[in-house]
Amino acid sequence: MQSNRNNRCIIPTADGSNTLVHPGNGQSYHSMNGALQEARHVFLQNGLIHFLEQNGLTSARILEVGFGAGLNFTVSAAYCLENRLSLQYTGIEPFPIGKNLLEESSYTSYLPDVASQQAFLEWYPSETPLVLPPLSPVEGNAGVTLHLLRQPVLDTGPLPSSDVIYFDAFAPAVQPGMWTQEVISHVTSSLSTGGVFVSYSITGKLKRILKELGFAVEKPEGAAGKREMIRATRSVVTNKF
């Protein structure tokens, strides 16, 4: 186990990838059954790839709640850069980790080339946009753009339009305030019709909130160690809450 001056610790998970442990609540940022596996299964495969394939698109806009150390971003950005897709990514993270912890996490290594790895590391955690150009020129491919919002989620004001929401807050038992009607309504307020909301956690309360907001709710197989996850597709837009 490694630790640093802000007391967050890095520990290995079952698939060999690392996760962080929060000093305040003692919770890991990602699944101990495999941080990388969870990021790829829950967020990339069941979120971004599902949306692109269902709609026949080569570009998408992602909003992530709980950006953390950027694991879901690096996995998603790598997929888009390697497959010549355009991605606009907005992360919400009021308490970013230190740059030294980001280096120790090895998450930058999931980006596909040295230039993008170095650019992400040098940028982190600026509020000015990060632009990762496409690996090879393709008409209409703008590469990957990342914008980090460093306010608490309900202080972010009107959110940018999105097609996919990665909801990766700490578990409801640990951080219940992030799983309320007010928060879910706010983060989904700018999600496009046909857009997708995904999270590793599935509860009866979350399913009810999403259904009342006009989502069709599914329960795909969960990441390693979890039976189910949640994927919800927006069929109508409502401002019920």
C-alpha positions in Angstrom: 0.0 0.0 0.0 1.3 3.5 -0.9 0.2 6.7 0.7 1.0 10.4 0.3 0.7 13.7 2.0 -3.1 14.0 1.5 -3.5 10.6 3.1 -5.1 8.9 0.1 -3.7 5.4 -0.4 -3.2 3.4 -3.6 -3.8 -0.4 -3.4 -3.9 -3.1 -6.1 -7.2 -4.7 -7.1 -7.9 -8.3 -8.2 -7.2 -7.6 -11.9 -3.8 -6.0 -11.2 -5.0 -2.5 -11.7 -4.9 0.1 -8.9 -7.5 1.9 -6.9 -7.4 4.7 -4.3 -8.8 4.6 -0.8 -10.5 7.8 0.5 -9.0 9.0 3.8 -12.4 10.2 5.1 -14.7 7.3 4.5 -12.3 4.5 4.0 -13.9 3.5 0.7 -12.1 2.5 -2.5 -12.7 4.7 -5.6 -13.2 1.5 -7.7 -14.1 -2.1 -7.3 -11.6 -4.2 -5.3 -12.6 -7.1 -7.7 -10.9 -5.1 -10.5 -10.8 -1.4 -11.0 -9.9 -1.6 -14.7 -12.5 -4.3 -15.3 -15.2 -2.3 -13.7 -14.3 0.8 -15.7 -14.4 -1.1 -19.0 -17.5 -3.2 -18.2 -19.8 -0.7 -16.5 -18.9 2.6 -18.1 -17.2 2.0 -21.4 -19.0 -1.2 -22.7 -22.5 -0.6 -21.2 -22.4 3.1 -21.4 -20.4 4.7 -24.3 -20.1 1.7 -26.6 -23.7 0.8 -26.1 -24.9 4.3 -26.9 -22.7 4.6 -30.1 -23.8 1.2 -31.4 -27.5 1.8 -30.6 -27.4 5.1 -32.5 -24.9 4.4 -35.2 -22.7 7.4 -34.2 -19.0 8.2 -34.3 -19.1 10.9 -31.7 -20.5 11.3 -28.2 -20.6 13.6 -25.2 -20.0 12.2 -21.7 -20.7 13.7 -18.3 -19.1 11.9 -15.4 -20.1 12.5 -11.8 -17.2 11.5 -9.6 -14.2 12.0 -11.9 -11.8 10.9 -9.2 -8.4 10.1 -10.6 -9.7 9.8 -14.2 -9.8 6.1 -14.7 -13.1 6.1 -16.6 -11.9 9.0 -18.7 -8.6 7.4 -19.7 -10.3 4.1 -20.7 -13.0 5.9 -22.7 -10.5 8.3 -24.3 -8.3 5.4 -25.3 -11.2 3.6 -27.0 -12.2 6.8 -28.9 -8.7 7.6 -30.0 -8.0 4.1 -31.1 -11.3 3.8 -33.0 -11.2 7.2 -34.7 -14.2 8.6 -32.7 -14.8 12.1 -31.4 -15.5 12.5 -27.7 -16.4 15.5 -25.5 -16.0 14.6 -21.9 -17.0 16.6 -18.8 -16.0 15.5 -15.4 -17.3 16.7 -12.1 -14.8 16.5 -9.2 -14.7 19.1 -6.4 -11.8 17.4 -4.7 -9.2 16.2 -7.3 -6.3 14.1 -6.0 -2.7 15.3 -6.2 -0.7 15.0 -9.3 1.8 12.6 -7.6 -1.1 10.2 -6.8 -2.3 10.3 -10.4 1.2 9.3 -11.5 1.3 6.5 -8.9 -2.1 5.2 -10.0 -0.8 4.4 -13.5 -4.1 5.5 -15.0 -2.4 7.6 -17.6 -0.8 4.4 -19.0 -4.3 3.4 -20.4 -4.1 6.2 -22.9 -2.8 4.9 -26.2 0.3 6.9 -26.9 3.0 8.8 -25.0 1.9 12.2 -26.2 -1.6 11.8 -24.8 -0.3 10.3 -21.6 2.0 13.2 -21.1 -0.6 15.8 -22.1 -3.1 14.4 -19.5 -0.5 14.4 -16.7 0.7 17.9 -17.4 -2.9 19.2 -17.7 -4.2 17.6 -14.5 -6.3 19.0 -12.8 -6.7 22.3 -14.7 -10.1 23.8 -15.3 -9.0 24.8 -18.8 -10.0 22.2 -21.5 -7.6 19.4 -22.4 -7.5 18.5 -26.1 -6.1 15.2 -27.2 -5.8 15.2 -31.0 -6.8 12.1 -33.1 -4.0 9.5 -33.5 -4.5 9.7 -37.3 -6.4 12.4 -39.3 -10.0 11.4 -40.2 -12.5 13.9 -41.6 -14.9 14.9 -38.8 -12.8 13.5 -36.0 -11.9 16.1 -33.5 -10.2 13.8 -31.1 -11.0 14.0 -27.3 -11.7 17.1 -25.3 -11.9 17.0 -21.5 -13.3 19.7 -19.3 -13.2 19.4 -15.5 -15.8 21.1 -13.2 -14.4 21.4 -9.7 -17.5 22.4 -7.9 -19.9 20.3 -5.8 -22.4 18.7 -8.2 -25.4 20.9 -7.2 -23.2 24.1 -7.7 -22.3 23.3 -11.3 -25.3 25.3 -12.7 -26.6 24.3 -16.2 -24.6 21.4 -17.3 -23.4 20.9 -20.9 -25.5 18.7 -23.1 -24.5 15.0 -22.8 -25.3 11.7 -24.4 -24.0 9.4 -21.7 -23.7 9.9 -18.0 -21.2 8.0 -16.0 -22.5 8.1 -12.4 -19.5 7.0 -10.3 -20.1 8.6 -6.9 -19.3 6.6 -3.7 -21.9 4.0 -2.8 -25.3 5.2 -1.5 -24.5 3.8 2.0 -21.4 5.9 2.2 -22.4 9.0 0.3 -26.3 9.1 0.4 -26.5 12.8 -0.5 -25.2 12.0 -4.0 -28.1 9.6 -4.8 -31.1 11.9 -4.1 -33.8 13.0 -6.4 -32.3 16.5 -6.5 -28.9 15.3 -7.6 -30.1 12.7 -10.2 -32.6 15.2 -11.7 -29.8 17.9 -11.9 -27.2 15.7 -13.6 -29.7 14.2 -16.1 -31.3 17.6 -16.9 -29.2 18.0 -20.1 -29.1 14.4 -21.2 -30.3 14.0 -24.7 -33.4 11.9 -25.6 -32.0 8.5 -26.2 -29.1 9.2 -23.9 -27.8 6.7 -21.4 -27.2 6.8 -17.7 -25.0 4.1 -16.2 -23.7 3.2 -12.7 -22.2 0.3 -10.9 -24.8 0.7 -8.1 -28.4 -0.3 -8.5 -31.0 0.3 -5.8 -34.8 0.4 -5.8 -34.7 4.1 -5.0 -32.5 4.9 -7.9 -34.6 2.9 -10.3 -37.8 4.7 -9.1 -36.2 8.2 -9.5 -35.0 7.4 -13.1 -38.4 5.9 -14.1 -40.1 9.1 -12.8 -37.7 11.2 -14.9 -38.7 9.4 -18.1 -36.0 6.6 -18.3 -36.4 3.0 -19.4 -34.4 1.1 -16.8 -32.3 -2.1 -17.5 -30.3 -4.3 -15.2 -27.3 -5.7 -17.2 -24.9 -8.1 -15.6 -22.6 -6.2 -13.2 -18.9 -6.0 -13.1 -16.9 -8.7 -11.4 -18.2 -9.3 -7.9 -21.7 -7.7 -8.6 -24.7 -9.5 -10.0 -26.3 -6.4 -11.6 -25.6 -2.8 -12.6 -28.0 -0.1 -13.9 -28.4 1.3 -17.4 -31.2 3.7 -18.1 -32.2 5.2 -21.4 -34.0 8.5 -21.6 -37.2 8.2 -23.5 -38.7 11.5 -22.6 -37.4 14.7 -20.9 -39.2 15.9 -17.7 -38.4 18.4 -15.0 -40.5 16.6 -12.4 -38.1 17.2 -9.6 
